Amino acid sequence: MAFKVQVGPPQISIHQGQTVLISEQDGQIDWPSDKGLYFLDTRVVSSWRVYTNGEPWELLNGGAISYYASRIFLTNRSFLTEDGTIPPRTLGFTISRSIGGGMHEDLDITNNSMRPVRFQLELAIRSDFADIFEVKSGHIVRRGRITTDWSEPHQRLRYTYRNGDFSRGLTISPTHLPTKAVYANGRLSFEVVLEPGKAWHCCLLYILADGDRHFASPPHCIGSLQNTLIYPEFARGALEILGTLQATEEDNYRDAEPGKILHEIRYGELAHFKLIPHTPYYGTADATPLYLITLHHAWRATGDRALLERHLETAERCLSWIDDYGDRDGDGFQEYQTRSPVGYENMGWKDSGDSVVYPDGSLVKGPKALCELQGYVYNAWIGMAEVFDALGNPDRAQTMRAKAAALFDHFNEAFWDEELGFYAYALDGEKEKVLTVSSNAGHCLWSGIVPPERAKKVVERLMAPDMWTGWGIRTLSAKHPAYNPYNYQTGSVWPHDNAIIAMGFKLYGFAAEAARIAHDISLAASHFLLNQLPELYTAFERDETTFPVQYIGANVPQAWAAGAAFMLAQAMLGFLPDAPRNKLYVDPSLPAWLPDLTVQDLRVGKHKLDIRFWREGEQTAFEVIKGDPNLVERCDIVSEVARLKTASDTI
C-alpha cells in the first residue's frame, strides 16, 4: 500500500495585498529567523511568543485555511498557579488570524477540566522594522529609531520606526476583554479566569501605518471564508498598474529605458532611500513584450474595445522600446545586458546569475539573446496586428505582420541547430549559439515561432528522460555539467514553466503530451500542503518511492504557480476565446486519468458559461449546461492558431 508523502515548508504563510504573515506551525514567530509580519517590505513583527504563567503552549495542529487566514490549535503543558498545578492538555487554545490591510487575531481558550482555573496569558511581541532585503541576507542594519508606547486607558500598544522622512508603524489593540490588559516587561498580559467548560475570548487588532496612511485590520471575528475564481479583471488591473509604472527616461542604476515595463518594485526602507534600485527596477527583457501579449489576450477574453483604446499609448511605447532598446545592436534579435552596477546579470524569467550556461557549464556573460525572448516578441507583434485591425488601422497591422514574418525566418535560421535537433538556449555576445538543452525552447512553442515541421523534435526532446521527471519538465537537462536539481534554475521544476510548455504542446497538436504534463504537475501539487503549488520544487524520476521535494526559499503561495493550474486546464480543453465575435472555440482532449470535467462560470465577454466535458472512447464530448450554447464552437486549435497569424479581417 502506497502512502502519500506531504511536502511543504514547516511554516504557515498567509497574505493579502502588501501584508504577509509567515509564522511557525504553532503560530509563533521565533527570533532570529526570516519569519514575521511584513508590510510594504518592512517586517513590523519580528517576534511573537505566547505563554501561560511563563510556560509555552503545545502544538496540536495548525495551518492556513485560506490564502489570507490561518487557524492554530494548541493545548497547555503542566503549569503552576496559586491554586495548584494545572494538568497538561486540560485547556484548549485556538489562534485565528485574518489579513486584510492589517491583521485581526482571535485568541480563544476553553477550560476542559472539571475545576476553575486562573492564570496569566502573556504575549511577547517585538518589532525590528527590518527591510525585507536585509532579512533575506541575514545582515540587518538599524538606521532609524524605534519607540514603543502603551496607553492603558485606550488599551493600545504602539510601535513606531522613523528614519528621516521614512516611517512605519504598528498599533495593537486588545478588544472584547472581560478585564483590561496590562503591558509590562515587553509583554501584554491578560488575566484569564474560567469556570469548567467555559471559554475566554480576546481580539487583537493590528493596525499598520506607512507614514500618515493607516491600514485597519478586518473588524470582525472570523466566521466563513471565501475564495474567488480567476477572472479577466486580474489582467485589467495588471495592465493598468504596469502601464502607470512604465519607464519614461533612461536611468542606468535602475536599468530603465523609455517604454520598458518594470521587473519589480519595493516599498521598504532600502528602496525609500534608494539604497537598492527597486524603485522600481526595470532589469527584465521579457516584461515589455509580455505586456503586449497580455493586452491582446485580455481583449480576446473580454471583447472590450475600450480596453485597447485605454492602453494603446502604453502599447505603442512598448513597441518602440522593443525596436529601440530591446534590439541592442540592430541585428533583429532581442538582447539584454545590465547597465547598473547592482543590476541583474540575467533578465529573462530565469534571472539567477548562474541560469544561462554553455554546454561545458561555464557562465554566459555579456549580452544574451534568449530563444524565448524572440518568441515573445513574435507573438506580441502577431497579437498587436489583430489589435490594430480591430482599431481600424490596417496599415499598422500589416507592418506588425511583416515584422513578425521576418523575425520568424531570421530566428529559425539563427537559433535552430540541426545536429542537436533543438533550438539554442541563446546567442551569446559574439552571436554564437549556446547549445545547452533547457526548458526555454518550450516557450517558443507557446509563442508560435516554431515551424510545424520542427515541433515534433522539440516536443520529443523536452519529454526525453533527461528533461522529463514524471513530476514535470526540468529547467535544465540532467546530462548537463551544471545540472543541480537543488539549485534555483539549473535543474529544478517550475509549475508555470511547465504550464506554458504544455500550452505550447497543445497549440501544435500534441494533446497527449500536454495532458501528461498536466498530470505531472497535478500529482506533484497533491503532495504539497493544501495542494498549494510552490514557486518551484526539486524532483527526481517519478516512481512509487519518490515524491517532489521542497526547494528551500521557494515562495508559497506564488502567483505564477497558482496560475499554472488554469493554463494546464486550458491546454487540455483547448480554450481559445474570441469575445469580440461572441465566440469561444474549444478543442478538448481529456486524458484517461481525467474522464469528466465541468468548468463553471467561464467568462467570455459579458457571458458566463458552465460547460461539461467527458470522454467518449478516445474522443471528448462537451455540453453547455448553463449559458448560450451558440457561443461555443468546436475547432481544430492548430488550424485556428495558424489562421490568426495571417488573418486581417476586422471586428
N, C-alpha and C positions, 0 to 999 in steps of 0.2 A: 504494500500500500504506500503510495507516494504522499509525502507531506509537503505542503507549500510553505516555503520559507518567506517570511515577511521581511522586506528590506526598507530601510529608511534611517535617517539620522536620528540619534537619541535626543530629540528636541520637539517642541511644539512651536509651530510658526503660523501666525495669523496676521492679516494685513487688510488695510482699506486705504486707498489713495496713497498719501505720503507718510502714513503711520504704519509701522511694522513692529510686532512683538515677537521675539524669539526667546523662549524660556526652556528650562529643563523639563523633563517629562512630568515632574511633580509640581510644575507651575512656578518654580522658584528661579531666580537669576543669580547664579554664583559669580563671585568676583575674585580674581580676574578671569575674564573669558570674553568671547566676542558676542555674547548674548546680551539682550537688553530690549528696552522700548525705544525705538528710533522714530524721530520726527524730523522731516526735512533734512535727512542725512546727519542728524545730530542725535547721539544717544542721551536721552533725557532720564532714563532709569538704568543704572549700571549694576545695581544690586537690589534684590528683593527677597527677603527671607522672613519666614513666619514661624513663631514659637508659641508654645503653651507653657507658661511658667518656666521659660527658658529651655524647654525641651523641643526638639524638632518633631514634625509630624512624619508619618509613614505613608508612602505612596501605595494606593490600591491600583488605580488606573487613571489614565487621562489622555486627552488628545484633542485635536481640532474637530469641531462638529460642523464647521463651515469655514470658508476662506477667511471670514472676519471674526470668528468666535471659537472659543475653546471651553472645555469643562474638565476639571480635575477632581478626582475623588481621593481623599486622604482619611487616615484614621490615626488615633493617638497611640503613642507609646506610653508605658507606665510613667506617671509623674506624680510628684508630691504636691499636696495642698495643705492648708491649715487644718482641713477636716480629715486628712488622711491621704492614703495613696489611691490614685485613680487607676484601676486596672487597664491594661492595654486593650485596644480595639473596642472600647465602650462608647467612644464618641465618633460620629461621622462628620467630616469636614469637606464641603464642596466649594471649589473656587470656580466661578463662571465669569468669563470675560468676553466683552464685545467691543470691537473697534469701529468707530465712525467719526472721524475728525480726532477727538480724544479717545479715552477708553473708559468703559464702565466695568466695574469689578464688583461682583456679588460674593459675599462671604456668608455661608450658611453652615451652622453647626447644630447637630442633633444629639441629644443625650439618650443613648440606647441602654443605659444602665437602669437599675431599679432604685437608685437613690439620687438625691440632689447633688449637683456639682457646682463649684465656684472656682474660677481661675482667671488668670490674665492672658489674653491673646495679644501677642506682640508682633508688630511689623517693623522690620529694619529695612529702610529704603535709602539708597544712595543714588546720587546723580553726578556723573562726571562730565556730562556735556561734551563728550569727545566726538570729534569728526569721524564719520564712518570710514574714511580712508585710513586714518591713523589707527582705528580699532582693528581694521584688517591687517595692517602692517605690524601691529604689536608694539608700536612706538608712539605713545600718546604724550603730546606736549601741552601743558596747561598754559594758555596765553592770556586768559582773562581771569575774572574773579567770580567765584560762586558765593551767593548768600542764601541763607535759609531763614525763613520767618514763620513762626507758628502763632496763629490767633485763636486762643481758646474760645472767646465769645462767638466767633464766626465759624469755629471748627474748620480751620483752613490752614494747610501746610503748604508753603510756597518756596520753591527753589528758583533762583534766578541766576543766569550767567550773562556777563557783559564783557565785551572786549571792544572798546571804541564804540562804533555805531552798530556792532553786531550783538544781538541779544536773543536768547532763547529762555523760555520759562516753563515751569511745571507747577500746577496747583492741584493738590489732592484734598478733596473734601469728603469726610465721612458723613453719611446721612442715614436716616431710618434707624437710629440707635435708641435703645431704652435709656442709656446713660451716656454722658459726654465722653469723648475720647480724651486721652492725655498724651502729651508729647514730651519726652524726656530722654536724655542719653541717646539721641538719634533714633528713638523708636516711638511709633504710635502704639499706644496700649489701650485695650478695651476690656472692661470688666464683664465677664460672661457668667451669668447665674442662670442655671437651668434645672427645672424640676424633671423628674423621669418622663421620658417620652416627648419632651418639649424641644422647640427649636429656637435658635438665635439667628438673627439676620442683620447684615450691615451692607450698605452700598458705599463704594469708594468711587468718586467721580474724578477722573484725571483730565484736567483742562490744560491744553498745550498752547504755548504762546510763541509767536515769531514777531519780535518787536511789539508793536501795538495790536497785532492781529491775534485773536484768541479763537481756539478751536475746541468747542464744547464736546463733552462726552455724550454718547447715547443716553437719553434721560431715563429710560425705563429698564427694569429688571428683565432679563431675558425670558421670553415665553416661547414663541415659534420663530423659526429661522427659515429663510428662503434664499434660493439661488435663482439667478436669471439666466436665460438662454442667450447664446451668441446671437447678435442681431446687427444689421448694417450700420447702426449708429456708432459702433466702435470705429468703423472706417471713417465715418464723417468726423468724429472727434479727433482721430489721428491726423487726418488731412488738415483740419483747422489749426491744431496746436503746432504741428510741424511747419505749416506754412508761415505762422507768425514768427517762428524762430529761424526761418531761412536766412542764411548769411547774406549780408549786403555789401561787404567790403573784405579786402584781404587782411588777414591777421595771422601771421606765421606762427605765433605762440599757440593759437587755438586751431591751426590748420584750416582756417576759414577762408573761403573764396566766394565771390558773389554768385548766388544761385544754389549754393550747396546746402543740403539738408543735414541737420546735426546728427552726431553719433550719440551723445549723452549730455545731460545737464544735471548738475548737482547744486544743492542749496545749503550745504554746511559751511562751517567757519572757514575752512581752507578755500572753498570756492568764493566766499564773500570777499576775502582779502586777496583773491587771485593768486594764491599760492599753488593752485592746480589749474589746468586750462579748461576745466569742465564748466564753463560759464556762459554758453555751452561750448563743448568741444566738438569739432567737426571732422575728426580723424576717421572718416569712413568713406569708402569709394562706392558702396552699393546702395546707400540710403536714398540717394538722389534719383537714380532710375527706378528704384522700388517705390518711391513716392508716385511716380507716373503710372506704374503698374497698378498700384492701389487705387488711384483715381479712376482708372479705366474699369477695374473690377467693381468698384463701388457703384459706378454709373450703370454697368451692366446688371447689377443686382437690384438697384432702386429705380432705374429709368428716369432719374431726376436730372433734367437738363440744367436746372438752376445750380446744381452741384458743380457741373462743368464750368458754368459761367463764373461762379464764385471763386473757383481756384485756377482759372485759366492763366492769370498773370503769374502765379506761383509756378505753374507748369511750364510756362514759357521761359521763366528764369532757370528752371531745372534743365530744359533742353539746351539753353545757352551754355550752362555750366558743363554739360556733357561734351559739347564741342570745344569750348574754350579752355577748360581746365582738366576735365576728365581724360581727354586725349592730350597727354603732356608733350608729346613730340611730333604730333601731326601724322602718325602712321595709320590712323584709323582705328586704333585699339585704345581701350581704357587702361590707364596705368595709375599707380599711386606711389607716392613716397612722401614721408612726413617732411615738413619744413620747420617743425618745432623741436627745440632741444629736449622736450619732455613728451614728444609725440609718440604714437604707436608705430612700430616697425611694420605691422600688417594691418590692412584696412578693409579686408573682406569680412565675411561673417566669422571666418576663422581668424581671430585677431590676436591670438597669442604670439609672442615673439618667435616661437620655435615651430610654428604651424606650417610654414612653406619651406620645403626641403628638397634638395636634389636627390637623385636616386642613391647616392652614396651616403646620405644622411646629413650632409653639410647644409648650413642655412643659406637660403637665397637672400642676398642683401640687395639694397638699392631698389630702383623702380621695378615693379612687377605688374604684369598684365595677366590677371587670373582668368581662367577659362569662363567661369560663371558670370564675371562682370560683363563680358561681351554678350553673353546670352541675355542678361537682364536688359542691357541697352537695346538689343534687337527686339525683345518683347515690348519694351516701353515704346519704341518707335512704331511698331505694328499697332499697339493699342491706341496711341495718340493719333494715328492715321484715322481710325474709326471715330475717335472723338472729334477730329476736325471735320470729317464728313458730316457728323451729327450737328455741328455748329455752322454748317453751310460754307465751309472753306475747303473746297475740293483741291485747290492748288497746293495748299499746305499739306493736305492729306497725301497727295501724290509724292510730295517731297519726302515725307516720312517713309513711305513705302519704298521709294528708290534708295534711300539711305539704308534701310533695313536689308534690302536685297543685296546691296554692295557689301555690307558687313557680313551677311550670311556666307557669301562666296569667299571673302577675304579670310574670315575666321576658319572656315573648313580647309582652306589651303594651308594656313599657317599653323594651326593647332593640331590637326589630325596627324597621327603617326601610324603609318601602315604596318610597320613591323610590330609595334606594340598592340595594334588593333584597338586603340583607345585615344582619347584626347589628352594632350599635355595638360598638366596641372596649371601651368602658367608659361609665359615667356619672360625670361629674365631681362636685365638691363641691356644685354647685348643681343636681344631678340632671339636667344637660343631657347629651344624647348626644354622645359623642366619635365622630364618623362617619369614623374612619380605617379603611381596609381593611388588616387584618393577619391573620396565621395563627391567631390565638386562637380565632376562631369555629369552626375545625375541631375544637377540643377540645369545643365544645358538642355536636357530632355524637356524639363518643365518649361523652359523658356521658348522652345520650338526651334532652336538654331541648329539642330542636328538633322541631316538629311534622312529620310525614311530608310534608305538602304544601309545606313550605318547604325541605326537604333538598336538592332538585334545584338550587334557586337558590344555596344555599351551596356546593354541590359545584362548580357551573359557575363561580362567582366565584373560588374558590380555584384552579381549573385554568385560569383566564384567563392570557394571556401575561404580564401584569404581575406575577403571583404565581408561576406555574409556570415553572421554568427548564429543565426536562428533567433536572436533577440533583436535583430536589426542590422543594418549595414554600418561597418566601421568607418571612421573618418579617414583612416589610412590603412593600406594593405599590411597584413600581418607578416608579409615577406620583406617588408621594407626595413632597412637597418635602424631607422629611427622609431619604429613601431613600439609603442608603450601603451597598453590598454589602461594604465593608471594615470596617464597624462591627459591634459585638458583636450587637445585636439589632434593628437597623433596616435589614434587607435581606439579612442572611446566611441560610444554610440550616442548620438543626439536625436531625440524624437522628432524635432522639427525638420532636421536634415533628411530623415527617413520619410517624413510625410511629403516633402517636396519631391523627393525621388520617386515615391510611389505615384504621385500625381503625374510626374513625367512619364513613368511607365504606361499609365492608363492612356495618356494623350497619344502615345504611339502604338496603342493596341495590345499592350502586354498586361492584360487584366489579371491573369493568374499570378504573375509576379507581384503586381501591385497589391493583390489580396494577401499574398504571403507576407509582405512587409507589414500590412495592417494587422495580421495575426501576430507577428513577432512583437510589435510594439504594444498591442493589447495584452498579450500574455505577460510581457515584462511589467506593464502597469499593474497587473493583478498581484504582483509581488510587493509593490510599494504600498506603504501605509496610506489608507484612504483611496487606494487606486490612483494616487496622485503622481503623475509622471514628473520626475525631476528634470532639470535643465539637460543633464547628461548622466550616463552611467557607464560602468565597466562591464563588459560581457565577454565570456568565453563561449566556445561552441556549445550549443544547447544540447543537453541530454537529460536523462532522468535525475542526475545528481547535481546539475548546475543550476544557477539562478543569477539574475543580474545583481551587480554589486554597487552599492552606493559610492559615488565619487565624492571625495572629501571637498566640501566647499560648494557643491552644486546647489543652485537656487531651487528651493521648493517652497511654495509654488513658483512657477515661472510662466510668463505669457506665451512664449514660443512653444513650450512643451504642452501647455494646456490646449493651445490652438491646433496642435498636431492631430488630435482626435477628430476634429471636424474636417480637416483636409483628407485624412485617411478614409473617412466615410464618403467624402466627395469622390475620392479615387475609385471606390468600389461601386458607387451608384452612378457615376458619370454625369454629375450635375453640371449643366452649362447654362446659366441664367441669361436671358435676353429680355429683361424687363422693358426696355424701350419699345419692343414689339409685342409685349404681353405674352412672352413665351418662356417656358422652362424646358430645355432639351435634357433628356436623360438617356444614358446608355448603361443600364445596370448590369452587373455581373457578380452576383453573390456567390461566395465560395461555399463549399460543403460545411465548413465549420460555423457559418452564419446563414442558415437556410431561410430565415424570416426576419425582416427588419421593418419597423414603422417609423417614419420621420414625421414629427408633429410640428406645427406652427412654422413651417418653412416659408420664408417671406420672399416674394418676387414682386417688386414694385409695391403696390398698395394691397396686394393679395396675400392671403395666408392659406397654406395648403397642408393637409395631412395625407401622406402617401404611404401605402403599404407595398413592400417588395417581398417576393418569395420565389424560391427555386421551384421550377417545374422541369424535372430531369436535369439537363445541363444548361437550360435556359433560365432567365429570370423574368418573371412577370411582375406587373405592378397595377395598382388600382388607386385612384384618387378617392379617398374616403371622406374628405372634407375640403370644400373649395370648388372652384370651377375646373372641371376635368379638361376643358378645351385649352387650358393654359399649358398643359403638359404634353409633350410630344417626344416619342422615341426617335433617336438619331444614331448615326454612327459617329462617335465623337472624333475619330481620326479624320474622317472626311469633312466634318463640320469645322474643325480647327484649321484644316488646310484651306477651306473656303474663306475663312475670316482673314487669312494672311493676304489675300488678293482682292477681297470684296471692296467695292466702292459705292454700294447702294446707301442712300441716306435715309434717315428716320423721317 
